[in-house]
Amino acid sequence: YALCSLIVYYQIYNTDLRTQMSICSLINSINQFRTTHVQITIFVLELTSLIAFWVLNRYNKRMIMRVIGMSLKARYQLDENARSLRTILPTIIMHTICFFIPNVVALLLFLILSPSKPQVVVID
């Protein structure tokens, strides 16, 4: 997430605020590349975190099945790992619903529609 934050801060400080225009969307032909770059970075980070959670969960479940012959310390550690993953599962589900799925939809819509001109709306 640090990489994504750095990219967002770089894009904010790289924006020319001297030009005045009202736009309906945050994406126009001027900032199209930067916005797409940030969306792809966020998508990759979200996908990586989901895969890491899934791998850790599967690993802990397999290790719990092989609990015979393990020391008490190792069994306790496995139990704590499984409990901590179960504890953060609702957070991961909500994060996926609120951030990952909308980001995928927005990225796909943007790549399909890909505006060629900025669409300016003047609001008086």
C-alpha positions as CSV (number, residue, x, y, z in Angstrom):
1,Y,0.0,0.0,0.0
2,A,3.0,2.3,0.5
3,L,3.7,2.1,-3.2
4,C,0.2,3.0,-4.1
5,S,0.2,5.9,-1.7
6,L,3.5,7.2,-3.2
7,I,2.0,7.0,-6.7
8,V,-1.2,8.9,-5.6
9,Y,0.9,11.6,-3.9
10,Y,3.1,12.0,-6.9
11,Q,0.0,12.3,-9.2
12,I,-1.5,14.9,-6.9
13,Y,1.7,17.1,-6.8
14,N,2.2,16.6,-10.5
15,T,-1.2,18.1,-11.4
16,D,-1.4,21.6,-12.9
17,L,-4.0,23.5,-10.9
18,R,-3.7,26.7,-12.9
19,T,-6.1,25.5,-15.6
20,Q,-9.8,25.9,-14.7
21,M,-12.4,23.5,-15.9
22,S,-15.3,21.7,-14.5
23,I,-15.5,18.0,-15.4
24,C,-18.0,15.3,-14.6
25,S,-15.4,12.6,-14.1
26,L,-12.0,12.4,-12.5
27,I,-10.7,10.9,-15.7
28,N,-10.2,12.9,-18.8
29,S,-7.7,12.8,-21.7
30,I,-5.2,14.9,-19.7
31,N,-5.0,12.6,-16.7
32,Q,-6.1,9.3,-18.3
33,F,-2.7,7.6,-18.2
34,R,-2.0,8.5,-14.5
35,T,-5.5,7.5,-13.3
36,T,-5.3,4.2,-15.2
37,H,-1.8,3.6,-13.7
38,V,-3.1,4.2,-10.2
39,Q,-6.1,1.9,-10.7
40,I,-4.0,-0.9,-12.1
41,T,-1.6,-0.6,-9.1
42,I,-4.5,-0.7,-6.6
43,F,-5.9,-3.7,-8.5
44,V,-2.6,-5.6,-8.3
45,L,-2.2,-4.8,-4.6
46,E,-5.8,-6.0,-3.8
47,L,-5.4,-9.1,-5.8
48,T,-2.1,-9.9,-4.1
49,S,-3.6,-9.5,-0.7
50,L,-6.5,-11.7,-1.5
51,I,-4.2,-14.4,-2.9
52,A,-2.0,-14.1,0.2
53,F,-5.0,-14.5,2.5
54,W,-6.2,-17.5,0.6
55,V,-2.8,-19.2,0.6
56,L,-2.3,-18.6,4.4
57,N,-5.7,-20.0,5.1
58,R,-5.2,-23.1,3.1
59,Y,-1.7,-23.6,4.6
60,N,-3.1,-23.3,8.2
61,K,-5.9,-25.7,7.5
62,R,-3.5,-28.3,6.1
63,M,-1.2,-28.0,9.0
64,I,-4.1,-28.3,11.5
65,M,-4.9,-31.7,9.9
66,R,-1.3,-32.8,10.6
67,V,-1.5,-31.9,14.2
68,I,-0.6,-35.4,15.4
69,G,2.9,-35.5,16.7
70,M,3.4,-31.8,17.0
71,S,4.4,-30.1,20.2
72,L,2.0,-28.1,22.3
73,K,3.7,-24.9,21.3
74,A,3.3,-25.7,17.5
75,R,-0.3,-26.6,17.9
76,Y,-1.0,-23.5,19.9
77,Q,0.7,-21.4,17.2
78,L,-1.4,-23.0,14.5
79,D,-4.6,-22.5,16.4
80,E,-3.7,-18.8,16.9
81,N,-2.9,-18.4,13.2
82,A,-6.3,-19.9,12.2
83,R,-8.1,-17.7,14.8
84,S,-6.4,-14.5,13.6
85,L,-7.3,-15.3,10.0
86,R,-10.9,-15.9,11.0
87,T,-10.9,-12.6,12.9
88,I,-9.8,-10.6,9.9
89,L,-12.0,-12.4,7.4
90,P,-15.0,-10.0,7.7
91,T,-12.7,-7.1,7.2
92,I,-11.2,-8.7,4.1
93,I,-14.7,-9.5,2.7
94,M,-15.9,-5.9,3.2
95,H,-12.7,-4.5,1.8
96,T,-13.2,-6.7,-1.3
97,I,-16.8,-5.6,-1.7
98,C,-16.0,-1.9,-1.2
99,F,-12.7,-1.6,-3.0
100,F,-11.7,-4.5,-5.2
101,I,-14.9,-5.2,-7.1
102,P,-15.7,-1.5,-7.8
103,N,-12.1,-1.0,-8.9
104,V,-12.3,-3.9,-11.3
105,V,-15.6,-2.6,-12.7
106,A,-14.3,0.9,-13.1
107,L,-11.1,-0.3,-14.7
108,L,-12.9,-2.5,-17.2
109,L,-15.4,0.2,-18.0
110,F,-12.6,2.7,-18.5
111,L,-10.6,0.4,-20.7
112,I,-13.7,-0.5,-22.8
113,L,-15.0,3.1,-23.2
114,S,-11.6,4.9,-23.2
115,P,-12.6,8.5,-23.7
116,S,-10.8,10.3,-26.5
117,K,-11.8,13.8,-25.5
118,P,-12.4,15.4,-22.2
119,Q,-16.1,15.9,-21.6
120,V,-16.5,19.3,-20.0
121,V,-19.8,20.2,-18.3
122,V,-20.2,23.9,-17.3
123,I,-22.3,24.4,-14.2
124,D,-23.5,27.9,-13.5
